[in-house]
Amino acid sequence: PIPEGATHLLAFAVGSGGEGTVPAAMEIEDTDESTIPGGVDFEDTDPTAGSVGGIIEIQSAENPEALQAYNVYWGDSSATCSKLAGESAIASVPVVFSSSGPMCTAGASCSEITIANSGDGDWVVSRGMGGYSNDERATIVLQGPGSISVDRFSTESGYDTLTIGSQTLSGNTIPDDIEVPDGQLTVVWYSDYSVVDDGWVFTFSGSTSAPVVSHDLPSGTDLPAGATHILVFSEDTTGSEASNCASTEVSDWSPPSTIPEGLWFYDTDPGAGVVGGTVTLAQARDAAAVASYSVYWGMNSTHKLNDLVVLSFEATTSGGNLTVELPAGTPMPEDASHLLAFASSASGESIVPRATEVMDYTPAQDSATSVAFTDVDPALGSIAGTLVIGRAADESTISLYNVYFSIGSTKVSLIGEEPSLDAVTRPTCQGTSCDVISITSVAGGAWMMSRGSEGYGNDEQATITIQGPASLYFTFFSTEPGYDYLNVMGTIHSGTELPPRVDVPAGSHTIMWASDFSVTASGWTCVMEPSNAGTIDVELDSMPIPDGATHFLVLTAGADGQEMETGITFEITDFAPPSSVPTAVAFRDVDLGVGVIGGEILISRASDESGVASYTAFWGTSPTEVLHGEAEIGSVSASSSGDPLVVVVPNDTAIPELARFIIAFASGPDGVAVNGVAVQCDDVTGLQYSTTSIDLVGYAGETLTPNVTIINNDADPVQLTAELVFEQAAASNSVERISDGSSEGSSSSSTAASDRCYKSGGVSGKSRVLFKLKPQATQHGRRLRAR
């Protein structure tokens, strides 16, 4: 203890004769360590050389009650707590010791931040949930230990950020509680120049000790010559300043103002979620100011995902490009979208990075199974038609089928792209029974809809809306027959028979479920899966074939558009038949058989026979339509002599059932011409009829036997068939006409003949048809049929 009133220590010399009379004196300076600041921290955030700015953070003294301020000075390196000569205090920061609550210490948006004490050491810090503004800045200081619980959070993802210590939050994800260690923790709020959201709220639970106090040293503050430290002295309530201090060294942060000229990366690792390949960096123009380059993962083109360095490059004074390999299999963080390269020097890291977007290379893993095409465009050098692509066996990695013109497997030009099999849209349900109908996702992009198999209830009603195209099939079906039913797109199913698979066309459709007031059964289950016919039809409108192209090439591509290296090809055959048309065609049947012909088809040459190698005759259903199937009759070479040219038709050549014409076409090496010339095919027969009509009058029970004489002039036998046609000369009494179970009568003498002859049967109101009358015989039909 210092005796009351004592001000000095006196030292006297003592000898055998006693104590000296004149002492050496030293004034007592009573130093109270409990009032000295616990420490001071400062990090320059002003990138300009020779000037500083940032937050000066002062750790509270152990006993702040006796203090009123902390005075901040520039210091030199001559001695501890040596103030820089000629410099006054930088700032006088009031002592705060009544609370350890968060403080917004810097930034123009502190007025928009609310900090409220909710009791028991809990503080609610909020930027509201009613929306914030663009270009907001605020720094909030917390005194640990404690914890942060984020209650609500909604910011523009990747751009507007709340950085709590080393953890950056952005978007709508609420993180787990964040532990705040002993000491000070800085929270920085930032919004950019565009797009805003609701805001954020977090609760800080901390201690009740004296807080850290801060001073915002403005950016652009000159760093005096010789200044090496920042010193903080305590000032007591009498205005006296302690001789001891807390100090921190000042480092002038002046990072390079230049950045890399370019950054490129192309992922060559085909695995999903992992990357690998060469990272190429074009050095900064002012390479002399840069010592190295650091590459980080970025959440966008400007913000780091975290502070972990992914790659680093040593700068070279010669400039130029630098390359380094990112190992294959490097995991790509979930929220990463870019690589960011910063220039670094001894004074820090550049503020702005050079960025490159990272695309995870995930090519398709399976190819189309087949491709086929038939050209229907007759013009030389152009094609049109349907390109049929066989789907891959496994489309799980495929998003597109890309179709190219190619030279073998070498691309020439892109024709187009077709999407792969898509997952089915989730069905929706409306009605009083939707809560007992399950709609669940199953493998392969399909949906299962079920009313179970353990029994349903009475009076159930529901309408399920489905989206096509898709395929629908049932795995279980049991309802009360005739009363409880499913109406699937207009078709009603009831009972226990499993409904057939049905194709669901594109668009919206409904499945209606209803049970009546009594009697139930087990239920039903159906699955709607993507419609996959196994092929994709690509309609190609008329287009020119690029120079040199010989094939179609189909390559599959993944979700990012990356194509499988190998595909499937199909050689192009250009359908380019002659455009010439024969001048005329003639034919006379010399085979007297019925339904058969024989003779010569006379084809007059085309006026321009360019590209014509032959002339071909076909059966036709009309003057312009060739009969489907085996329609060719014969052909003759254009090099044959004479005009017209002759195609011989052997006797007994059967006339196809639907054939009515003979059509002649010019043919060339690339096919048959589109247009031809036609002649009607008349079947000349050798039959003569001695009677053309018979008049008969008969009565009930009477048998009449008329005779018809037919003479065959053909050398071959003719099978005779006949068709009986009744005509009514006059009708003096009512003739009943039967049609589809109803009847009508007519008594007019000028009425048309009845189309049925009938006889009363044994059942009341019923009749048995004896003959059905036809208005005329078919061209070759001559068979008598009793009805």
C-alpha positions in Angstrom: 0.0 0.0 0.0 1.2 3.5 -0.7 1.0 5.5 2.6 -1.4 8.3 2.5 0.2 11.5 1.3 3.3 9.7 -0.1 4.4 11.1 -3.4 8.1 10.0 -3.8 10.6 7.3 -3.0 13.8 8.6 -1.3 17.1 6.7 -1.2 19.7 7.6 1.5 23.3 6.5 1.9 23.9 4.6 5.1 27.3 4.2 6.8 28.6 3.2 10.2 28.1 6.7 11.4 24.5 6.9 10.3 22.2 7.8 7.4 23.1 10.6 5.0 21.1 13.8 4.9 20.5 14.2 1.2 18.5 11.6 -0.6 18.1 10.6 -4.2 14.4 11.1 -5.0 11.9 9.5 -7.5 8.3 10.4 -7.8 5.9 7.6 -7.4 3.6 6.9 -10.4 0.9 4.6 -9.3 0.0 2.5 -12.4 -3.4 0.7 -12.4 -3.2 -2.1 -14.9 -6.9 -2.7 -14.6 -7.6 0.5 -16.4 -5.3 -0.1 -19.3 -7.2 -1.2 -22.5 -7.1 -4.9 -23.0 -5.9 -4.6 -26.5 -6.4 -2.9 -29.9 -6.8 -4.2 -33.4 -6.8 -2.5 -36.7 -6.9 -3.7 -40.3 -6.5 -1.2 -43.1 -9.2 -1.5 -45.7 -8.1 1.5 -47.8 -6.2 0.1 -50.9 -4.4 3.4 -51.6 -0.7 3.5 -50.7 0.0 6.1 -48.0 -3.5 6.3 -46.7 -5.5 4.1 -44.3 -9.0 3.4 -43.2 -11.0 0.8 -41.3 -12.3 -0.1 -37.9 -10.1 0.4 -34.8 -11.4 -2.1 -32.2 -10.5 -1.4 -28.6 -10.8 -4.2 -26.1 -12.3 -2.9 -22.9 -10.2 -2.4 -19.8 -10.7 -4.8 -16.9 -12.1 -2.0 -14.8 -13.8 0.5 -17.1 -15.9 2.1 -14.4 -13.1 4.5 -13.5 -12.6 5.6 -17.2 -14.4 8.0 -19.4 -12.6 7.6 -22.7 -9.9 5.8 -24.7 -7.6 8.2 -26.6 -6.1 7.0 -29.8 -2.8 8.3 -31.2 -0.2 7.5 -33.8 2.9 5.9 -32.4 6.5 5.4 -33.6 8.9 2.6 -33.1 11.3 4.4 -30.7 9.7 3.0 -27.5 6.6 1.3 -26.2 3.7 3.8 -26.0 5.8 6.5 -27.7 3.5 9.0 -29.3 4.5 10.3 -32.7 5.9 13.8 -32.2 3.7 16.6 -33.4 0.6 14.5 -33.8 -2.5 15.1 -31.8 -5.0 12.4 -30.8 -6.7 10.6 -33.7 -9.9 10.1 -31.7 -11.3 10.0 -28.2 -13.7 7.0 -28.0 -16.2 7.0 -25.1 -16.0 4.1 -22.7 -19.0 1.8 -22.8 -19.4 -0.7 -20.0 -23.0 -1.0 -19.2 -23.8 -3.6 -21.8 -22.2 -6.2 -24.1 -24.9 -5.8 -26.8 -24.2 -5.6 -30.5 -23.2 -2.2 -31.9 -23.5 -0.9 -35.4 -20.2 0.9 -35.6 -19.7 1.8 -39.2 -21.6 2.2 -42.5 -24.3 4.6 -43.9 -27.0 2.0 -43.2 -26.6 1.8 -39.4 -29.7 3.9 -39.1 -31.7 1.1 -40.9 -30.4 -1.6 -38.5 -32.4 -2.2 -35.4 -30.8 -3.7 -32.3 -33.1 -4.6 -29.4 -32.4 -6.2 -26.0 -34.9 -9.0 -25.4 -33.5 -9.8 -21.9 -31.3 -12.5 -20.4 -28.4 -11.4 -22.6 -30.3 -11.9 -25.9 -30.2 -9.2 -28.6 -32.3 -9.1 -31.7 -30.5 -7.6 -34.7 -32.6 -6.9 -37.7 -32.6 -5.3 -41.2 -36.4 -5.9 -41.1 -38.4 -8.2 -43.2 -40.2 -5.5 -45.2 -37.5 -5.1 -47.8 -34.1 -3.4 -47.8 -32.6 -1.0 -50.4 -29.8 -1.1 -52.9 -26.2 -0.1 -51.9 -26.6 -0.7 -48.2 -23.4 -0.9 -46.0 -23.2 -1.6 -42.2 -20.6 -3.1 -39.8 -22.0 -4.6 -36.6 -19.6 -5.6 -33.8 -20.5 -8.4 -31.3 -18.6 -9.3 -28.1 -18.2 -13.0 -27.5 -18.5 -15.5 -26.2 -22.0 -16.2 -27.3 -24.0 -17.6 -30.2 -26.0 -16.4 -33.2 -29.3 -17.9 -34.3 -30.6 -16.7 -37.7 -34.4 -16.4 -37.4 -35.3 -15.2 -40.9 -33.2 -14.6 -44.0 -34.1 -13.5 -47.5 -31.5 -11.6 -49.7 -30.7 -11.6 -53.5 -28.8 -14.8 -53.8 -25.1 -14.5 -54.5 -25.1 -10.7 -54.5 -26.5 -9.3 -51.2 -24.6 -10.8 -48.3 -24.4 -10.9 -44.5 -20.9 -12.0 -43.5 -20.6 -13.2 -39.9 -17.0 -13.7 -39.2 -15.7 -15.9 -42.0 -19.2 -17.2 -43.0 -21.0 -15.5 -45.8 -24.8 -15.9 -46.0 -26.9 -15.1 -49.1 -30.2 -16.2 -50.6 -32.9 -17.9 -48.5 -31.1 -20.6 -46.6 -31.2 -20.4 -42.8 -27.9 -21.8 -41.4 -27.4 -23.7 -38.1 -26.5 -21.6 -35.0 -23.1 -19.9 -35.2 -20.8 -20.0 -32.2 -19.2 -16.7 -31.3 -15.8 -17.2 -29.6 -14.4 -15.1 -26.8 -13.5 -11.7 -28.1 -14.9 -9.5 -30.8 -16.8 -10.7 -33.9 -17.6 -8.5 -36.9 -20.8 -8.8 -38.9 -20.8 -7.0 -42.3 -24.0 -6.3 -44.2 -23.8 -5.5 -48.0 -26.3 -5.0 -50.8 -25.3 -4.3 -54.3 -26.7 -1.8 -56.8 -29.8 -3.8 -58.1 -32.5 -6.3 -57.0 -33.5 -6.4 -53.4 -35.4 -8.9 -51.1 -37.2 -9.0 -47.7 -34.2 -8.7 -45.3 -32.9 -10.7 -42.3 -33.2 -11.1 -38.5 -30.8 -12.8 -36.1 -30.6 -13.2 -32.3 -27.3 -12.8 -30.5 -27.0 -14.5 -27.1 -23.9 -13.2 -25.3 -22.3 -12.2 -22.0 -23.0 -9.1 -20.0 -19.4 -7.9 -19.6 -18.1 -4.6 -20.9 -18.1 -4.6 -24.7 -15.5 -3.9 -27.3 -15.6 -0.3 -28.5 -14.8 0.7 -32.0 -13.8 3.8 -34.0 -14.3 4.0 -37.8 -11.2 5.5 -39.2 -12.3 7.1 -42.4 -10.8 5.8 -45.7 -8.3 8.3 -47.1 -6.8 9.1 -43.7 -3.1 10.0 -44.3 -0.6 7.8 -42.6 1.9 10.2 -41.1 5.6 9.7 -41.8 7.2 7.6 -39.2 3.9 6.3 -37.8 4.2 2.5 -37.2 1.6 1.9 -34.5 -1.8 2.9 -33.2 -1.7 3.6 -29.5 -4.7 3.7 -27.1 -4.5 5.4 -23.7 -7.1 5.3 -21.0 -8.5 8.6 -19.7 -10.0 8.6 -16.2 -12.9 10.6 -15.0 -10.6 13.4 -13.9 -9.3 13.8 -17.4 -5.9 12.3 -16.6 -4.4 10.0 -19.2 -2.5 6.9 -18.1 1.1 6.5 -19.2 0.7 2.9 -20.2 -1.2 1.9 -23.4 -2.4 -0.8 -25.7 -0.8 -0.8 -29.2 -1.0 -2.5 -32.5 1.2 -2.3 -35.6 -0.1 -0.5 -38.6 0.3 -2.2 -42.0 -0.6 0.0 -45.0 -2.8 -2.3 -47.1 -2.1 -1.4 -50.7 -2.9 -4.4 -52.9 -2.3 -4.5 -56.6 -4.7 -2.3 -58.6 -4.3 -4.5 -61.6 -5.9 -7.9 -62.1 -5.3 -10.8 -64.4 -6.2 -10.1 -68.0 -8.0 -13.4 -68.5 -8.9 -16.7 -66.8 -10.1 -19.8 -68.7 -11.1 -23.3 -67.6 -12.7 -26.2 -69.4 -13.7 -29.2 -67.4 -12.6 -32.5 -68.9 -13.7 -34.8 -66.1 -17.0 -36.5 -67.3 -18.1 -37.2 -63.7 -21.1 -35.3 -62.3 -20.2 -33.0 -59.5 -16.5 -33.2 -60.0 -14.2 -31.3 -62.3 -10.7 -31.4 -63.7 -8.6 -29.8 -66.4 -6.2 -27.0 -67.3 -6.7 -23.6 -65.7 -5.1 -20.9 -67.9 -4.4 -17.4 -66.5 -3.3 -14.3 -68.6 -1.1 -12.2 -66.3 -1.8 -8.6 -65.4 -0.5 -5.9 -67.7 1.6 -4.4 -64.8 3.2 -7.8 -63.9 5.9 -6.1 -61.9 3.4 -5.1 -59.2 2.2 -8.7 -58.7 3.9 -11.4 -56.8 1.4 -14.2 -57.3 -2.2 -15.0 -58.3 -4.6 -16.9 -56.1 -7.7 -18.8 -57.4 -10.8 -19.4 -55.3 -14.3 -20.8 -55.8 -16.8 -18.1 -56.4 -20.5 -18.0 -55.6 -20.8 -15.6 -58.6 -18.4 -13.6 -60.8 -17.4 -11.2 -57.9 -17.8 -12.9 -54.5 -15.7 -15.7 -53.1 -17.5 -18.8 -51.8 -14.9 -19.0 -49.0 -11.3 -18.1 -48.3 -9.8 -21.4 -49.3 -7.3 -21.1 -52.1 -8.0 -23.7 -54.8 -4.9 -22.9 -57.0 -2.0 -20.5 -57.0 0.3 -19.1 -59.7 3.7 -17.5 -59.2 3.8 -14.3 -61.2 6.6 -13.8 -63.8 8.1 -10.6 -64.9 7.9 -11.7 -68.5 4.1 -11.7 -68.4 2.2 -14.1 -70.7 -0.1 -16.9 -69.9 0.3 -19.3 -66.9 -1.2 -22.7 -66.7 -1.8 -25.2 -63.9 -3.7 -28.5 -63.7 -6.8 -28.8 -61.5 -6.7 -32.5 -60.7 -9.5 -34.7 -62.1 -12.0 -35.6 -59.5 -11.8 -32.3 -57.7 -15.3 -31.8 -56.0 -17.2 -28.8 -57.2 -18.8 -27.1 -54.1 -22.6 -27.1 -54.3 -23.0 -23.3 -54.4 -19.9 -22.6 -56.6 -20.4 -21.3 -60.1 -17.2 -19.6 -61.0 -13.4 -19.6 -60.5 -12.1 -16.2 -59.3 -8.4 -15.2 -59.7 -7.0 -12.4 -57.6 -3.6 -10.7 -58.0 -1.5 -10.6 -54.8 1.5 -8.6 -53.6 3.3 -8.2 -50.2 0.7 -5.5 -49.5 -2.4 -7.6 -50.1 -4.8 -9.1 -52.6 -6.6 -7.3 -55.4 -10.1 -6.2 -54.6 -11.6 -7.2 -57.9 -11.1 -10.7 -59.4 -11.0 -12.0 -62.9 -13.7 -14.7 -63.2 -14.6 -17.6 -65.4 -17.8 -19.6 -65.2 -17.3 -23.3 -64.5 -19.5 -25.7 -66.4 -19.5 -29.3 -65.0 -18.8 -31.5 -68.0 -21.3 -34.3 -67.8 -21.7 -35.7 -71.3 -24.3 -38.2 -72.3 -23.2 -41.8 -71.5 -25.3 -43.6 -74.1 -25.9 -43.1 -77.8 -28.9 -43.5 -80.1 -29.5 -47.1 -81.2 -30.3 -46.4 -84.9 -31.1 -43.8 -87.5 -32.9 -44.1 -90.8 -34.1 -41.7 -93.5 -35.8 -41.8 -96.9 -35.5 -38.7 -99.0 -38.8 -37.6 -100.6 -37.6 -34.4 -102.2 -37.1 -35.1 -105.9 -34.8 -32.1 -106.4 -31.1 -32.9 -106.9 -29.0 -31.7 -104.0 -31.8 -31.2 -101.5 -33.6 -33.5 -99.1 -36.9 -33.8 -97.2 -38.6 -36.5 -95.2 -38.7 -38.1 -91.8 -35.5 -38.9 -89.9 -36.2 -41.7 -87.5 -33.9 -41.9 -84.5 -33.8 -45.0 -82.3 -33.8 -43.9 -78.7 -30.8 -44.8 -76.4 -31.4 -47.8 -74.2 -30.6 -45.6 -71.1 -31.6 -41.9 -71.4 -30.8 -41.1 -67.7 -27.8 -38.9 -68.8 -29.3 -37.7 -72.0 -31.1 -34.4 -72.5 -30.8 -33.9 -76.3 -30.3 -35.8 -79.6 -28.3 -33.4 -81.8 -28.6 -34.1 -85.6 -25.9 -33.0 -88.0 -24.9 -33.2 -91.6 -21.5 -34.9 -91.6 -18.8 -36.4 -93.6 -18.7 -39.8 -92.0 -18.4 -39.1 -88.3 -17.1 -35.5 -88.8 -19.6 -32.7 -88.3 -20.4 -30.4 -91.1 -23.4 -28.4 -89.8 -26.2 -28.7 -87.2 -29.6 -29.6 -88.5 -31.4 -29.4 -85.2 -31.9 -31.0 -81.8 -34.6 -33.1 -80.3 -35.3 -33.5 -76.5 -35.0 -36.9 -74.8 -37.6 -38.6 -72.7 -39.0 -36.2 -70.2 -40.4 -37.0 -66.8 -44.2 -36.9 -66.5 -45.8 -33.8 -64.8 -47.1 -34.6 -61.3 -50.9 -35.4 -61.4 -53.2 -33.2 -59.3 -56.3 -34.2 -57.5 -59.6 -32.3 -56.7 -62.5 -33.7 -54.8 -63.7 -34.8 -51.4 -61.7 -38.0 -51.5 -58.3 -36.7 -52.5 -56.9 -37.2 -49.0 -57.3 -41.0 -49.4 -55.7 -41.1 -52.9 -52.0 -41.3 -52.9 -49.9 -39.7 -55.7 -46.2 -40.7 -55.4 -43.1 -40.4 -57.5 -41.6 -43.7 -58.8 -38.5 -44.5 -60.7 -38.1 -43.5 -64.3 -39.9 -40.1 -64.0 -43.2 -41.8 -63.4 -46.1 -41.2 -61.0 -48.2 -43.8 -59.1 -51.8 -43.0 -58.3 -53.6 -45.4 -55.9 -56.8 -45.8 -53.9 -55.0 -48.7 -52.2 -55.8 -52.4 -52.2 -57.3 -52.8 -48.7 -60.8 -51.4 -49.4 -62.3 -48.0 -50.1 -65.4 -46.2 -48.7 -68.9 -45.3 -49.9 -69.6 -42.1 -51.7 -66.1 -41.3 -52.7 -65.5 -38.6 -55.3 -62.3 -37.3 -56.9 -61.0 -36.0 -60.2 -57.3 -36.5 -61.0 -55.8 -34.2 -63.7 -53.0 -35.7 -65.8 -50.7 -34.2 -68.4 -49.6 -36.0 -71.6 -47.9 -37.2 -73.5 -47.5 -40.3 -71.3 -48.4 -44.0 -71.0 -50.9 -45.2 -68.3 -51.3 -48.7 -67.1 -52.9 -50.4 -64.1 -51.2 -52.8 -61.6 -54.4 -53.5 -59.5 -58.1 -53.0 -60.1 -61.1 -54.1 -57.9 -64.3 -52.1 -57.7 -68.0 -52.9 -57.3 -69.0 -54.0 -60.8 -71.3 -51.5 -62.6 -71.5 -49.1 -59.7 -68.1 -47.9 -58.5 -65.9 -46.9 -61.5 -63.0 -45.0 -62.9 -63.6 -42.9 -66.0 -60.2 -42.7 -67.7 -60.3 -40.0 -70.4 -63.9 -40.9 -71.3 -63.6 -44.7 -71.0 -65.3 -46.2 -67.9 -63.8 -49.2 -66.0 -65.6 -51.1 -63.3 -65.3 -54.6 -61.8 -62.1 -56.7 -61.5 -60.7 -56.8 -65.0 -57.4 -55.0 -65.3 -57.9 -52.0 -67.7 -55.6 -52.1 -70.8 -52.6 -49.8 -71.1 -53.5 -46.5 -72.8 -51.5 -43.7 -74.4 -52.2 -40.3 -72.9 -52.0 -37.6 -75.7 -50.3 -34.3 -75.2 -52.4 -31.9 -73.1 -54.5 -32.0 -70.0 -56.8 -35.0 -69.3 -58.9 -36.4 -66.4 -59.4 -39.6 -64.4 -62.6 -39.5 -62.4 -63.2 -41.8 -59.5 -66.6 -42.4 -57.9 -68.1 -45.0 -55.5 -71.8 -45.2 -54.8 -73.7 -45.3 -51.4 -73.2 -49.1 -50.8 -71.0 -52.1 -51.4 -67.3 -51.6 -51.8 -64.3 -53.5 -53.1 -60.5 -53.4 -52.7 -59.4 -50.4 -54.7 -57.1 -49.6 -57.6 -53.5 -48.6 -58.5 -52.2 -47.1 -61.8 -48.9 -45.8 -63.0 -48.3 -43.0 -65.5 -44.9 -43.1 -67.1 -43.1 -41.2 -69.8 -44.3 -42.1 -73.3 -41.5 -43.7 -75.1 -42.3 -45.2 -78.5 -38.7 -46.2 -78.9 -38.1 -43.8 -81.7 -38.1 -40.1 -82.3 -39.5 -38.8 -85.6 -37.7 -35.6 -86.9 -39.6 -34.0 -89.8 -37.1 -32.4 -92.2 -38.5 -29.8 -94.5 -36.8 -29.4 -97.9 -33.2 -28.2 -97.3 -30.0 -28.2 -99.4 -27.3 -30.8 -98.7 -24.1 -29.0 -97.6 -21.1 -29.3 -99.9 -19.3 -32.5 -99.1 -21.9 -33.9 -96.7 -22.4 -37.6 -97.0 -24.2 -38.7 -93.8 -26.5 -37.8 -91.0 -24.7 -37.9 -87.6 -26.7 -38.2 -84.3 -24.9 -37.3 -81.1 -26.5 -37.4 -77.6 -25.9 -34.5 -75.2 -26.2 -34.2 -71.4 -28.0 -31.5 -69.3 -25.2 -29.0 -69.9 -25.2 -29.5 -73.7 -22.0 -31.6 -73.7 -22.1 -34.2 -76.3 -21.0 -37.8 -76.3 -17.8 -38.2 -78.3 -19.1 -40.9 -80.5 -22.5 -41.2 -82.2 -24.4 -43.0 -84.9 -24.4 -42.2 -88.7 -26.6 -42.9 -91.7 -25.6 -42.4 -95.3 -27.6 -39.9 -97.3 -29.2 -41.2 -100.5 -30.4 -38.1 -102.5 -33.7 -39.0 -104.2 -33.3 -37.2 -107.5 -35.4 -39.0 -110.2 -36.0 -37.6 -113.6 -38.4 -34.7 -113.9 -39.5 -35.9 -117.4 -43.0 -37.3 -118.1 -43.9 -39.7 -120.9 -45.9 -38.1 -123.6 -48.6 -40.7 -123.5 -49.5 -44.2 -122.5 -52.0 -46.7 -124.1 -53.2 -50.2 -123.4 -55.8 -52.6 -124.9 -56.7 -55.9 -123.1 -56.5 -58.9 -125.5 -57.1 -61.5 -122.8 -60.9 -62.2 -122.7 -60.7 -63.7 -119.3 -62.7 -62.0 -116.5 -60.4 -60.2 -114.0 -57.3 -60.8 -116.0 -55.5 -58.9 -118.7 -52.9 -59.3 -121.4 -51.4 -57.2 -124.1 -49.0 -54.4 -124.7 -48.6 -51.1 -122.8 -47.4 -48.5 -125.3 -45.4 -45.7 -123.7 -44.6 -42.6 -125.8 -41.2 -41.2 -124.9 -40.8 -37.9 -122.9 -39.9 -34.9 -125.0 -36.8 -34.4 -122.8 -35.1 -37.7 -121.7 -32.3 -36.1 -119.7 -31.5 -38.5 -116.8 -34.1 -41.1 -118.1 -32.8 -44.6 -118.0 -36.1 -46.5 -118.4 -39.9 -46.2 -118.3 -41.9 -48.2 -115.8 -45.6 -49.0 -115.7 -47.5 -49.3 -112.4 -51.0 -50.2 -111.3 -52.9 -47.1 -110.1 -56.0 -46.5 -108.0 -56.5 -43.2 -109.8 -54.7 -41.4 -112.6 -52.2 -40.0 -110.1 -52.1 -42.5 -107.2 -50.0 -45.7 -107.5 -51.4 -48.8 -105.9 -49.7 -49.6 -102.6 -47.7 -52.8 -102.4 -46.5 -54.8 -105.4 -47.7 -52.2 -107.9 -45.1 -52.5 -110.7 -46.3 -54.1 -113.9 -43.1 -53.9 -116.0 -40.5 -51.6 -117.5 -38.6 -50.9 -120.7 -35.1 -49.4 -121.2 -35.0 -45.9 -122.6 -32.2 -47.1 -124.8 -34.5 -49.5 -126.7 -35.4 -48.5 -130.2 -38.6 -47.1 -131.4 -41.3 -44.8 -130.1 -43.6 -45.7 -128.5 -41.8 -48.2 -126.3 -43.5 -51.5 -125.4 -44.0 -53.2 -122.1 -45.5 -56.7 -122.6 -48.2 -57.8 -120.2 -48.5 -61.6 -120.3 -52.0 -63.1 -120.6 -53.6 -64.1 -117.3 -52.1 -61.2 -115.5 -54.5 -60.6 -112.6 -55.9 -57.2 -112.1 -55.4 -56.2 -108.4 -58.7 -55.6 -106.6 -58.3 -51.8 -106.3 -56.5 -51.2 -109.6 -58.3 -49.0 -112.1 -55.5 -47.4 -114.1 -52.1 -48.1 -115.6 -49.6 -45.2 -114.9 -46.3 -44.8 -116.8 -43.3 -43.1 -115.2 -39.8 -42.1 -116.4 -37.1 -43.7 -114.2 -33.5 -42.8 -113.6 -30.5 -44.0 -111.5 -31.9 -42.1 -108.4 -35.5 -43.4 -108.6 -38.8 -43.1 -110.3 -40.2 -39.7 -111.3 -42.9 -38.1 -109.2 -45.3 -37.5 -112.1 -46.5 -39.9 -114.7 -49.2 -40.3 -117.4 -52.2 -42.7 -117.0 -54.6 -44.8 -119.0 -57.8 -46.5 -117.7 -57.4 -50.3 -117.5 -60.6 -51.8 -119.1 -61.0 -55.6 -118.6 -62.2 -56.9 -122.0 -64.1 -60.2 -121.5 -65.6 -62.7 -124.0 -69.0 -63.1 -122.3 -72.3 -62.6 -124.2 -75.7 -62.4 -122.6 -78.8 -63.5 -124.4 -81.1 -61.8 -121.9 -80.5 -58.5 -120.1 -83.6 -58.5 -117.9 -86.4 -60.8 -116.7 -89.9 -59.9 -115.9 -91.6 -62.2 -113.3 -95.0 -62.2 -111.6 -95.3 -64.7 -108.8 -97.7 -65.7 -106.1 -97.2 -67.1 -102.6 -95.9 -70.7 -102.9 -95.3 -70.5 -106.6 -91.9 -71.4 -108.1 -90.6 -69.6 -111.2 -87.7 -70.8 -113.3 -86.3 -68.1 -115.7 -83.4 -68.9 -118.0 -80.4 -66.7 -118.9 -78.0 -67.7 -121.6 -74.3 -66.7 -121.3 -71.8 -67.5 -124.0 -68.0 -67.6 -123.2 -65.9 -66.7 -126.3 -62.7 -67.0 -124.4 -60.5 -70.1 -124.9 -60.3 -70.6 -121.1 -63.1 -71.5 -118.8 -64.8 -68.7 -116.9 -66.1 -69.1 -113.4 -69.6 -67.8 -113.4 -70.9 -65.8 -110.5 -74.1 -63.8 -110.5 -75.9 -61.2 -108.3 -79.6 -61.1 -108.2 -81.2 -57.6 -108.5 -84.9 -57.1 -108.0 -86.8 -54.2 -109.7 -90.4 -53.5 -109.0 -92.3 -52.4 -112.1 -95.4 -51.2 -110.1 -96.7 -51.5 -106.6 -100.4 -51.4 -106.0 -100.2 -52.4 -102.4 -98.1 -51.3 -99.4 -94.5 -52.6 -99.4 -92.9 -52.7 -95.9 -89.3 -51.7 -95.8 -87.1 -52.9 -93.0 -84.1 -50.9 -91.9 -82.1 -51.2 -88.7 -85.1 -52.6 -86.7 -87.6 -49.9 -87.7 -90.0 -49.9 -90.7 -91.7 -47.5 -93.0 -94.5 -48.0 -95.6 -95.3 -46.6 -99.0 -98.4 -47.2 -101.2 -97.5 -44.9 -104.2 -97.3 -46.8 -107.5 -94.3 -44.7 -108.4 -92.3 -45.6 -105.4 -88.8 -47.0 -105.7 -88.4 -50.8 -105.3 -88.0 -52.1 -101.8 -84.4 -52.8 -100.9 -85.4 -56.0 -99.0 -87.7 -59.0 -99.6 -89.0 -60.4 -96.4 -91.2 -63.1 -94.9 -93.0 -63.0 -91.6 -91.4 -65.2 -89.0 -92.7 -67.1 -86.0 -91.9 -64.3 -83.5 -94.4 -61.4 -83.2 -93.1 -58.3 -84.9 -90.1 -60.0 -86.4 -89.3 -60.8 -90.1 -86.7 -62.9 -91.9 -84.9 -61.3 -94.8 -84.9 -63.6 -97.9 -83.0 -61.4 -100.3 -81.2 -58.1 -99.9 -81.5 -55.9 -103.0 -78.4 -54.0 -104.3 -78.8 -51.0 -106.6 -76.1 -52.4 -109.0 -73.6 -55.2 -109.2 -70.0 -54.7 -108.5 -67.7 -54.6 -111.5 -66.6 -58.3 -111.3 -69.2 -59.7 -108.9 -71.5 -62.3 -110.4 -72.1 -64.8 -107.6 -75.7 -65.6 -106.6 -76.2 -65.5 -102.9 -79.4 -66.5 -101.2 -79.9 -64.4 -98.1 
